[in-house]
């Protein structure tokens, strides 16, 4: 339970710090590659590795999967989509004029809309989401979240990982979205879960030893 409390504290922290204002400043970082260049990503992954007691070189994909987390940009992207919907639904004529003005700069590098559309173009079904922005329509958040989560899982599956990481994904990894199988198409929409040992009240030293064993994360 102690480890679970740590995750809860971290969630409270990054909701107020890591996500604060991300609807505005995070639009250039709405991909895994771009988000890896941010301090927020380094702090997120660094905390998880420290909590699990694994070496710094442990594969980030596996650490995120082990802790039931998605990459930080997933949460930034979701917040940005919700922010877009709020802009359209706000009962404020001035705000709507600002949205329309920024849409005119959709093809200008550096504008908020251009960065948002560029990020959407890397997501499956991008035409649907991009068209919604260009025509000033809401994006269905549930549909977008499902597509983005699936996109991230597909990238993880295709990643060129060291042999020991393939062992982790095949034999140890907690199903990302289901209890029965990580690649279970029917259950993959569910939220990630943590492995059983991270939800138990066991000594932290034993927890770290289990993490290192599962993730091949020993220092020696």
VEXDREN-2710 file (C-alpha; in Angstrom, 1 decimal):
% VEXDREN-2710
k/r/px/py/pz
1/UNK/0.0/0.0/0.0
2/UNK/2.9/2.3/0.6
3/UNK/3.9/2.2/-3.0
4/UNK/0.3/2.9/-4.1
5/UNK/0.3/6.0/-1.8
6/UNK/3.5/7.2/-3.6
7/UNK/1.8/6.9/-6.9
8/UNK/-1.2/8.9/-5.5
9/UNK/1.1/11.6/-4.2
10/UNK/2.8/11.8/-7.6
11/UNK/-0.5/12.0/-9.4
12/UNK/-1.5/14.9/-7.2
13/UNK/1.8/16.6/-7.8
14/UNK/1.9/16.3/-11.6
15/UNK/-1.7/17.2/-12.0
16/UNK/-0.9/20.6/-10.5
17/UNK/2.7/21.0/-11.8
18/UNK/3.3/18.7/-14.9
19/UNK/-0.1/19.5/-16.4
20/UNK/-0.4/23.1/-15.4
21/UNK/-1.1/25.3/-18.4
22/UNK/-0.1/22.4/-20.8
23/UNK/-3.0/23.3/-23.1
24/UNK/-0.9/26.4/-24.1
25/UNK/2.8/25.5/-23.8
26/UNK/2.8/21.8/-24.5
27/UNK/1.5/21.9/-28.1
28/UNK/5.1/21.5/-29.6
29/UNK/5.6/18.4/-27.4
30/UNK/2.5/16.3/-28.3
31/UNK/4.5/13.3/-29.4
32/UNK/6.7/10.8/-27.5
33/UNK/9.9/11.9/-29.3
34/UNK/9.3/15.6/-28.6
35/UNK/8.1/15.1/-25.1
36/UNK/11.3/13.2/-24.2
37/UNK/13.2/16.5/-24.6
38/UNK/11.2/18.1/-21.7
39/UNK/12.2/18.3/-18.1
40/UNK/8.7/17.2/-17.1
41/UNK/9.2/13.9/-18.9
42/UNK/12.6/13.4/-17.3
43/UNK/11.1/14.0/-13.8
44/UNK/8.2/11.7/-14.5
45/UNK/10.3/8.8/-15.6
46/UNK/13.0/9.5/-13.1
47/UNK/10.5/9.3/-10.2
48/UNK/9.1/6.0/-11.5
49/UNK/12.6/4.5/-11.8
50/UNK/13.6/5.7/-8.4
51/UNK/10.4/4.3/-6.8
52/UNK/11.0/0.9/-8.4
53/UNK/14.7/1.0/-7.6
54/UNK/15.8/0.1/-11.1
55/UNK/18.9/1.5/-12.8
56/UNK/18.6/4.7/-14.9
57/UNK/19.2/2.8/-18.2
58/UNK/16.1/0.7/-17.7
59/UNK/13.9/0.9/-20.8
60/UNK/11.3/3.7/-20.3
61/UNK/8.5/1.8/-22.2
62/UNK/8.8/-1.0/-19.7
63/UNK/8.9/1.3/-16.6
64/UNK/5.7/3.0/-17.8
65/UNK/4.0/-0.3/-18.4
66/UNK/5.0/-1.7/-15.1
67/UNK/3.6/1.3/-13.2
68/UNK/0.4/1.5/-15.3
69/UNK/1.4/4.9/-16.7
70/UNK/1.1/6.4/-20.2
71/UNK/3.8/8.8/-21.5
72/UNK/3.3/12.3/-20.2
73/UNK/2.4/13.6/-23.6
74/UNK/-0.7/11.4/-23.6
75/UNK/-2.1/13.5/-20.7
76/UNK/-1.0/16.8/-22.3
77/UNK/-2.7/15.8/-25.6
78/UNK/-5.9/14.9/-23.8
79/UNK/-5.9/18.2/-21.9
80/UNK/-5.4/20.1/-25.1
81/UNK/-8.3/18.4/-26.9
82/UNK/-10.5/19.2/-23.9
83/UNK/-9.3/22.8/-24.0
84/UNK/-10.2/23.1/-27.7
85/UNK/-13.7/21.9/-26.9
86/UNK/-14.0/24.4/-24.1
87/UNK/-13.0/27.2/-26.4
88/UNK/-15.7/26.4/-28.8
89/UNK/-18.4/25.9/-26.1
90/UNK/-17.5/29.0/-24.1
91/UNK/-20.3/31.6/-24.1
92/UNK/-17.8/34.4/-25.0
93/UNK/-17.9/36.2/-28.3
94/UNK/-14.3/37.6/-27.8
95/UNK/-12.9/34.2/-27.1
96/UNK/-14.6/32.8/-30.2
97/UNK/-13.1/35.6/-32.3
98/UNK/-9.6/34.8/-30.9
99/UNK/-10.1/31.1/-31.9
100/UNK/-11.2/32.2/-35.4
101/UNK/-8.2/34.5/-35.7
102/UNK/-5.7/31.8/-34.7
103/UNK/-7.3/29.4/-37.2
104/UNK/-6.3/31.8/-39.9
105/UNK/-2.7/31.1/-38.9
106/UNK/-3.2/27.4/-39.1
107/UNK/-0.4/27.1/-41.7
108/UNK/1.9/29.5/-40.0
109/UNK/4.8/27.8/-38.1
110/UNK/4.7/28.6/-34.4
111/UNK/1.0/29.4/-34.1
112/UNK/-1.0/27.4/-31.5
113/UNK/-3.4/26.0/-34.1
114/UNK/-0.5/25.0/-36.4
115/UNK/1.2/23.1/-33.6
116/UNK/-2.1/21.5/-32.6
117/UNK/-2.9/20.3/-36.1
118/UNK/0.7/19.1/-36.7
119/UNK/0.4/16.9/-33.6
120/UNK/-3.0/15.6/-34.7
121/UNK/-1.6/14.6/-38.0
122/UNK/0.6/12.0/-36.3
123/UNK/-2.4/10.3/-34.8
124/UNK/-4.5/7.6/-36.6
125/UNK/-7.7/9.0/-38.0
126/UNK/-6.0/12.3/-38.2
127/UNK/-8.3/13.6/-40.9
128/UNK/-11.3/13.3/-38.7
129/UNK/-9.7/15.2/-35.9
130/UNK/-8.0/17.8/-38.1
131/UNK/-11.2/18.5/-40.0
132/UNK/-13.0/19.1/-36.7
133/UNK/-10.5/21.8/-35.8
134/UNK/-10.5/23.5/-39.2
135/UNK/-14.3/23.5/-39.2
136/UNK/-14.6/24.7/-35.6
137/UNK/-16.3/21.5/-34.3
138/UNK/-15.8/19.6/-31.1
139/UNK/-13.4/16.6/-31.0
140/UNK/-15.0/13.5/-29.3
141/UNK/-12.7/13.1/-26.3
142/UNK/-13.5/9.5/-25.6
143/UNK/-12.9/8.5/-29.2
144/UNK/-9.7/10.5/-29.4
145/UNK/-8.3/9.0/-26.1
146/UNK/-9.0/5.5/-27.4
147/UNK/-7.2/6.2/-30.7
148/UNK/-4.2/7.8/-29.0
149/UNK/-3.9/5.0/-26.4
150/UNK/-4.0/2.5/-29.2
151/UNK/-1.4/4.5/-31.2
152/UNK/1.0/4.5/-28.2
153/UNK/0.6/0.7/-27.6
154/UNK/1.3/0.1/-31.3
155/UNK/4.5/2.1/-31.1
156/UNK/5.5/0.1/-28.0
157/UNK/4.9/-3.1/-29.8
158/UNK/7.0/-2.0/-32.8
159/UNK/9.8/-0.6/-30.7
160/UNK/13.3/-2.2/-31.2
161/UNK/13.9/-3.3/-27.6
162/UNK/16.8/-5.2/-26.0
163/UNK/16.2/-9.0/-25.7
164/UNK/15.6/-8.8/-22.0
165/UNK/12.9/-6.3/-22.6
166/UNK/11.1/-8.6/-24.9
167/UNK/11.3/-11.1/-22.1
168/UNK/9.6/-8.6/-19.8
169/UNK/6.8/-7.9/-22.3
170/UNK/6.2/-11.5/-23.0
171/UNK/6.3/-13.0/-19.5
172/UNK/6.1/-10.3/-16.8
173/UNK/4.4/-7.1/-18.1
174/UNK/1.1/-6.3/-16.6
175/UNK/-1.6/-6.1/-19.3
176/UNK/-2.0/-2.6/-20.4
177/UNK/-5.7/-2.3/-20.4
178/UNK/-6.8/-5.8/-19.5
179/UNK/-6.0/-8.5/-16.9
180/UNK/-5.8/-11.3/-19.4
181/UNK/-3.6/-10.1/-22.1
182/UNK/-1.7/-6.9/-23.2
183/UNK/-2.7/-7.3/-26.8
184/UNK/-6.3/-8.3/-26.1
185/UNK/-8.2/-6.2/-28.7
186/UNK/-11.5/-6.3/-26.9
187/UNK/-10.1/-5.1/-23.6
188/UNK/-7.4/-2.7/-24.6
189/UNK/-9.5/0.4/-24.1
190/UNK/-9.6/0.0/-20.4
191/UNK/-7.2/2.1/-18.3
192/UNK/-3.7/0.6/-17.4
193/UNK/-3.4/-1.2/-14.2
194/UNK/-0.4/-1.9/-11.8
195/UNK/0.9/-5.4/-11.2
196/UNK/-0.4/-7.1/-8.1
197/UNK/2.8/-6.7/-6.0
198/UNK/2.7/-2.9/-6.4
199/UNK/-0.7/-2.9/-4.8
200/UNK/0.3/-4.9/-1.7
201/UNK/1.7/-3.8/1.7
202/UNK/5.1/-5.4/1.4
203/UNK/8.6/-4.1/2.5
204/UNK/9.9/-1.5/0.1
205/UNK/13.2/-3.4/-0.2
206/UNK/11.3/-6.5/-1.3
207/UNK/9.2/-4.5/-3.7
208/UNK/12.3/-3.0/-5.3
209/UNK/13.9/-6.4/-5.6
210/UNK/10.9/-7.7/-7.5
211/UNK/10.9/-4.7/-9.8
212/UNK/14.5/-5.2/-10.6
213/UNK/14.0/-8.9/-11.3
214/UNK/11.0/-8.2/-13.6
215/UNK/12.6/-5.3/-15.5
216/UNK/16.2/-6.6/-15.6
217/UNK/17.0/-3.4/-13.8
218/UNK/19.8/-4.4/-11.4
219/UNK/22.8/-2.2/-11.2
220/UNK/25.2/-5.2/-11.4
END
